[in-house]
């Protein structure tokens, strides 16, 4: 079992898995967890391998992430999954049933439909780049917020920033492994939805620069739109995400 860092709130069933996006960590879900204090079972919030407080490793793929997450739940456990961006893609693979767990319901938002050749070329440069070190925490914070898409959304001393940085010898770097970006494309969303056997709902922010409503409607005619949000609705407008979870996953 890969030694993921995760938080497990509450007890009992059903289990709600909250899966973060690329380059971030589980603390991005803190406001949503707080708003779901009456969830009837436990809430599990991991840091994916190579992110936040989980260790780096050699291999990164959506399947590796799905296998890691499957180890956090019991066989036959009643599982609900809400995933953001990369976390949504992991949720779709987990919903295939190939990892020994059954997902009762899945909601994803901000998950890209596909990556262009230019995007993949830029990502390849990131994957092969060494870790960048910063002489001050402030400089590292600025870089983390930019990479995580959280500029203007998280304070410098917030839990998601604290978990996103590592300090060694008075210098700072981002906690996320550059190589973790290997998960980007393919498979594309069309392949993931074909694999998924769980009932799923796709969503995105009305102003998401990475995902369009029309592109998602190809796979889910009932796409959920988070009004006024860009890519990280769970941080920008947690009340909207909480309302969707209540509507779709409670009961």
C-alpha positions as CSV (number, residue, x, y, z in Angstrom):
1,X,0.0,0.0,0.0
2,X,1.4,3.4,-1.0
3,X,1.7,5.6,2.2
4,X,-0.7,8.4,1.2
5,X,-1.3,11.2,3.6
6,X,-5.0,11.6,4.2
7,X,-7.5,12.9,6.7
8,X,-10.5,10.8,7.7
9,X,-13.4,12.7,9.3
10,X,-16.2,11.0,11.1
11,X,-17.2,7.4,11.0
12,X,-19.7,5.0,9.4
13,X,-21.2,4.8,6.0
14,X,-21.4,6.1,3.4
15,X,-17.9,7.2,2.8
16,X,-17.4,10.5,0.8
17,X,-14.0,10.8,-1.0
18,X,-12.9,14.4,-1.9
19,X,-10.2,14.3,-4.5
20,X,-8.1,17.3,-5.3
21,X,-6.6,18.5,-8.6
22,X,-3.1,18.5,-10.0
23,X,-0.5,20.5,-8.1
24,X,-2.7,21.1,-5.1
25,X,-3.5,19.0,-2.0
26,X,-6.4,17.9,0.1
27,X,-6.5,21.0,2.2
28,X,-8.2,22.7,-0.7
29,X,-11.4,21.0,0.4
30,X,-11.3,22.4,4.0
31,X,-14.3,24.8,3.5
32,X,-16.3,22.0,1.9
33,X,-15.6,19.6,4.7
34,X,-16.6,22.2,7.3
35,X,-19.9,22.7,5.5
36,X,-20.6,19.0,5.5
37,X,-20.4,18.5,9.2
38,X,-23.7,16.5,9.0
39,X,-22.5,14.0,6.4
40,X,-23.9,10.7,7.7
41,X,-20.7,8.7,7.3
42,X,-17.0,9.4,7.1
43,X,-15.3,11.9,4.8
44,X,-11.9,10.9,3.4
45,X,-9.6,13.6,2.0
46,X,-6.2,12.4,0.6
47,X,-3.1,14.1,-0.8
48,X,-2.4,12.2,-4.0
49,X,1.1,10.6,-4.4
50,X,3.6,13.3,-5.3
51,X,1.4,16.1,-3.8
52,X,1.2,17.9,-0.5
53,X,2.1,15.7,2.4
54,X,2.3,12.4,0.5
55,X,5.7,11.1,-0.7
56,X,7.1,11.4,-4.2
57,X,7.5,8.2,-6.2
58,X,8.6,6.9,-9.6
59,X,5.3,6.3,-11.3
60,X,2.4,8.7,-11.8
61,X,-0.8,7.8,-13.7
62,X,-4.5,8.1,-13.2
63,X,-4.6,4.3,-12.6
64,X,-1.9,4.6,-9.9
65,X,-3.9,7.3,-8.2
66,X,-7.1,5.3,-8.4
67,X,-5.3,2.2,-6.9
68,X,-4.0,4.3,-4.0
69,X,-7.4,5.7,-3.2
70,X,-9.0,2.3,-3.4
71,X,-6.8,1.2,-0.5
72,X,-8.4,3.9,1.7
73,X,-11.8,2.2,1.7
74,X,-13.1,-1.2,2.5
75,X,-14.3,-3.8,-0.1
76,X,-18.1,-3.4,-0.4
77,X,-18.1,0.0,1.4
78,X,-20.8,2.5,0.2
79,X,-18.6,5.1,-1.6
80,X,-19.4,8.5,-3.0
81,X,-16.7,10.5,-4.9
82,X,-16.4,14.2,-5.6
83,X,-13.4,15.1,-7.7
84,X,-11.9,18.3,-8.9
85,X,-9.9,18.5,-12.2
86,X,-7.4,15.6,-12.1
87,X,-9.3,14.3,-9.1
88,X,-12.4,14.0,-11.2
89,X,-10.5,12.0,-13.8
90,X,-9.3,9.7,-11.0
91,X,-12.9,9.4,-9.8
92,X,-14.0,8.3,-13.3
93,X,-11.4,5.5,-13.4
94,X,-12.2,4.5,-9.8
95,X,-15.8,4.3,-10.9
96,X,-14.9,1.6,-13.5
97,X,-15.0,-1.0,-10.8
98,X,-11.5,-2.3,-11.9
99,X,-10.0,-1.4,-8.5
100,X,-12.2,-3.6,-6.3
101,X,-14.5,-0.8,-5.1
102,X,-18.0,0.2,-6.2
103,X,-18.7,3.9,-6.5
104,X,-22.4,4.7,-5.7
105,X,-22.3,8.2,-7.2
106,X,-19.6,10.4,-8.7
107,X,-19.5,14.1,-9.3
108,X,-16.6,15.8,-11.1
109,X,-15.9,19.4,-12.0
110,X,-13.2,21.2,-13.8
111,X,-12.0,18.0,-15.5
112,X,-10.5,18.7,-19.0
113,X,-12.0,17.0,-22.0
114,X,-8.6,16.7,-23.7
115,X,-5.1,18.3,-24.0
116,X,-3.8,20.0,-27.1
117,X,-0.4,19.1,-28.5
118,X,1.0,22.5,-27.4
119,X,-0.3,21.8,-23.8
120,X,1.3,18.4,-23.8
121,X,4.6,19.9,-25.0
122,X,4.5,22.4,-22.2
123,X,3.7,19.8,-19.6
124,X,6.6,17.6,-20.8
125,X,9.0,20.4,-20.0
126,X,7.5,20.7,-16.5
127,X,7.8,16.9,-16.0
128,X,11.5,16.9,-16.9
129,X,12.4,20.1,-15.0
130,X,14.2,19.9,-11.6
131,X,12.6,21.2,-8.5
132,X,12.8,25.0,-8.3
133,X,14.1,26.4,-5.0
134,X,13.2,29.8,-3.6
135,X,15.2,31.9,-1.1
136,X,12.1,33.2,0.7
137,X,8.8,31.7,1.7
138,X,7.0,34.6,0.1
139,X,8.5,33.8,-3.3
140,X,7.5,30.1,-2.9
141,X,4.0,31.0,-1.9
142,X,3.6,33.2,-4.9
143,X,4.7,30.4,-7.2
144,X,2.5,27.8,-5.5
145,X,-0.6,29.9,-5.7
146,X,0.1,30.5,-9.4
147,X,0.7,26.8,-10.2
148,X,-2.2,25.7,-8.1
149,X,-4.6,28.2,-9.7
150,X,-5.3,29.7,-6.3
151,X,-3.9,33.2,-6.7
152,X,-6.2,35.6,-4.9
153,X,-8.1,32.7,-3.4
154,X,-5.9,31.4,-0.5
155,X,-4.0,33.3,2.2
156,X,-0.2,32.8,2.5
157,X,-0.6,31.1,5.9
158,X,-3.7,29.0,4.9
159,X,-3.5,25.2,5.3
160,X,-3.5,24.5,1.6
161,X,-0.4,26.7,1.2
162,X,1.3,25.3,4.2
163,X,0.8,21.8,2.8
164,X,1.9,22.9,-0.6
165,X,5.4,24.0,0.4
166,X,8.5,22.2,1.8
167,X,11.4,24.0,3.6
168,X,14.9,22.6,3.7
169,X,18.0,24.5,5.0
170,X,16.3,27.8,4.9
171,X,15.1,27.5,1.2
172,X,11.7,26.6,-0.1
173,X,10.2,24.5,-2.9
174,X,6.7,23.4,-3.9
175,X,5.7,20.1,-2.3
176,X,4.2,18.7,-5.6
177,X,6.6,16.6,-7.7
178,X,7.0,18.1,-11.2
179,X,6.9,14.5,-12.6
180,X,3.3,14.2,-11.2
181,X,2.2,16.1,-14.3
182,X,2.6,12.9,-16.3
183,X,-1.0,12.2,-15.7
184,X,-2.1,14.9,-18.3
185,X,-3.6,13.3,-21.4
186,X,-4.3,10.7,-22.8
187,X,-6.7,9.0,-21.8
188,X,-9.1,11.9,-22.7
189,X,-12.5,12.4,-21.1
190,X,-14.2,10.4,-23.8
191,X,-12.2,7.3,-22.8
192,X,-12.8,7.9,-19.1
193,X,-16.6,8.2,-19.3
194,X,-16.7,5.0,-21.3
195,X,-14.9,3.2,-18.6
196,X,-17.0,4.5,-15.7
197,X,-19.8,2.3,-14.5
198,X,-20.9,4.6,-11.7
199,X,-23.7,7.3,-12.2
200,X,-21.7,10.5,-12.8
201,X,-22.3,14.2,-13.1
202,X,-19.9,16.6,-14.8
203,X,-19.5,20.3,-13.9
204,X,-17.4,23.4,-14.2
205,X,-17.3,27.0,-13.3
206,X,-19.1,29.4,-15.6
207,X,-15.7,31.2,-16.2
208,X,-13.4,28.2,-16.2
209,X,-10.6,28.9,-18.7
210,X,-9.7,25.2,-19.0
211,X,-13.1,23.6,-19.4
212,X,-16.2,24.7,-21.3
213,X,-19.8,23.9,-20.6
214,X,-20.4,22.9,-24.2
215,X,-17.5,20.5,-24.3
216,X,-18.8,18.8,-21.2
217,X,-22.3,18.5,-22.5
218,X,-21.1,16.1,-25.1
219,X,-20.7,13.6,-22.2
220,X,-23.3,14.8,-19.8
221,X,-26.3,16.9,-21.0
222,X,-27.1,17.9,-17.4
223,X,-23.7,19.6,-16.8
224,X,-23.7,21.5,-13.5
225,X,-22.4,25.1,-13.8
226,X,-21.0,27.0,-10.8
227,X,-22.0,30.6,-11.3
228,X,-19.2,33.2,-11.3
229,X,-16.5,30.6,-10.7
230,X,-13.3,29.8,-12.7
231,X,-11.5,26.5,-12.3
232,X,-11.6,25.9,-8.5
233,X,-15.2,26.2,-7.5
234,X,-14.7,24.4,-4.2
235,X,-12.3,27.2,-3.1
236,X,-14.0,30.1,-4.9
237,X,-17.6,29.3,-3.9
238,X,-17.7,26.3,-1.5
239,X,-21.3,26.9,-0.7
240,X,-22.2,26.1,-4.3
241,X,-20.2,22.8,-4.2
242,X,-21.7,21.9,-0.8
243,X,-25.2,22.5,-2.2
244,X,-24.5,20.2,-5.1
245,X,-23.2,17.5,-2.8
246,X,-26.3,17.8,-0.6
247,X,-28.6,17.6,-3.6
248,X,-26.8,14.7,-5.3
249,X,-25.1,12.6,-2.6
250,X,-27.2,12.9,0.5
251,X,-30.0,10.4,1.0
